[in-house]
Amino acid sequence: MGLFIGLIVAFFIGLGAYSGAQHLWVSAVTSQITAQPQTPMLPQGPVLPTMTFNAEQLTKSLNQTIGPIDTTAGQRAAINNLGHQIYLQNRAAAAMVPLPPQRIPGLPR
């Protein structure tokens, strides 16, 4: 029984020492942070003028190299895809129909 009580006391002493060391470390770090002078997040420098541009002129110059877009290949692919889907549906429906019997007894082949 004495060993069990000693074990519990030693556990709480260790827990208290750990908590005290952690508190001491956190207070040391926070004191170092507060002791430093406040520096601005962004360096203060001369303000440069912003760029200005004409949006209409920019789009006109970019779109000069692009001709009309041909969409017939995409339309053809969509139509072929729909035809293939219909074909697959027909095959699936035909596979669901039971086959006629191979041999009917009493009838010659």
C-alpha positions in Angstrom: 0.0 0.0 0.0 2.8 2.4 0.8 4.4 1.8 -2.6 1.1 2.7 -4.3 0.8 6.0 -2.4 4.4 6.8 -3.1 3.8 6.1 -6.8 0.8 8.5 -6.9 2.8 11.2 -5.0 5.7 10.9 -7.4 3.4 11.1 -10.4 1.8 14.4 -9.1 5.3 15.8 -8.3 6.4 15.1 -11.8 3.3 16.5 -13.3 3.7 19.7 -11.2 7.4 20.0 -12.3 6.5 19.5 -15.9 3.7 22.1 -15.7 6.0 24.6 -13.9 8.8 24.1 -16.5 6.3 24.6 -19.4 4.9 27.8 -17.7 8.5 29.1 -17.2 9.3 28.5 -20.9 6.2 30.1 -22.2 6.7 33.2 -20.0 10.3 33.5 -21.2 9.3 33.3 -24.8 6.4 35.9 -24.4 8.8 38.3 -22.5 11.3 38.1 -25.4 8.5 38.8 -28.0 7.2 41.8 -26.0 10.7 43.2 -25.5 11.3 43.5 -29.3 10.4 46.8 -30.9 7.3 46.8 -33.1 8.4 46.6 -36.7 5.9 47.3 -39.5 4.8 44.3 -41.5 5.5 45.9 -44.9 8.5 48.0 -45.5 7.6 51.7 -46.1 9.1 52.8 -49.4 8.3 55.1 -52.2 4.9 54.6 -53.8 5.2 53.8 -57.5 2.6 54.9 -59.9 0.2 52.2 -61.1 0.0 51.1 -64.7 -2.9 52.2 -66.8 -4.1 50.5 -70.0 -7.0 50.6 -72.4 -9.0 47.4 -72.1 -10.6 47.7 -75.5 -7.3 48.2 -77.3 -5.9 45.2 -75.4 -8.7 42.8 -76.3 -8.7 44.1 -79.9 -4.9 43.3 -80.2 -5.3 39.9 -78.6 -8.3 38.9 -80.7 -6.7 39.8 -84.0 -4.8 36.5 -84.1 -7.9 34.4 -83.3 -10.1 33.6 -86.3 -13.6 32.1 -86.2 -13.8 29.0 -84.2 -14.9 25.9 -86.1 -17.3 23.8 -84.0 -18.3 21.2 -86.6 -15.9 18.6 -85.2 -17.5 18.9 -81.7 -21.0 18.7 -83.2 -20.1 15.6 -85.2 -18.6 14.0 -82.0 -21.8 14.7 -80.0 -24.0 13.2 -82.7 -21.8 10.1 -83.0 -21.9 9.8 -79.2 -25.6 9.8 -79.2 -25.8 7.3 -82.0 -23.4 5.0 -80.0 -25.6 5.3 -76.9 -28.6 4.3 -78.9 -26.7 1.4 -80.3 -25.7 0.2 -76.8 -29.3 0.6 -75.6 -30.5 -1.6 -78.5 -27.9 -4.2 -77.7 -28.8 -4.3 -74.0 -32.5 -4.6 -74.9 -31.8 -7.4 -77.3 -29.8 -9.2 -74.7 -32.7 -9.2 -72.4 -35.0 -11.0 -74.8 -35.0 -14.8 -74.1 -33.6 -16.9 -77.0 -35.9 -19.4 -78.7 -35.4 -23.0 -77.6 -32.7 -24.8 -79.5 -34.7 -28.0 -79.9 -38.4 -28.6 -79.6 -39.1 -32.2 -78.8 -41.2 -34.0 -81.5 -40.2 -31.6 -84.3 -37.6 -32.6 -86.8 -34.8 -30.1 -87.3 
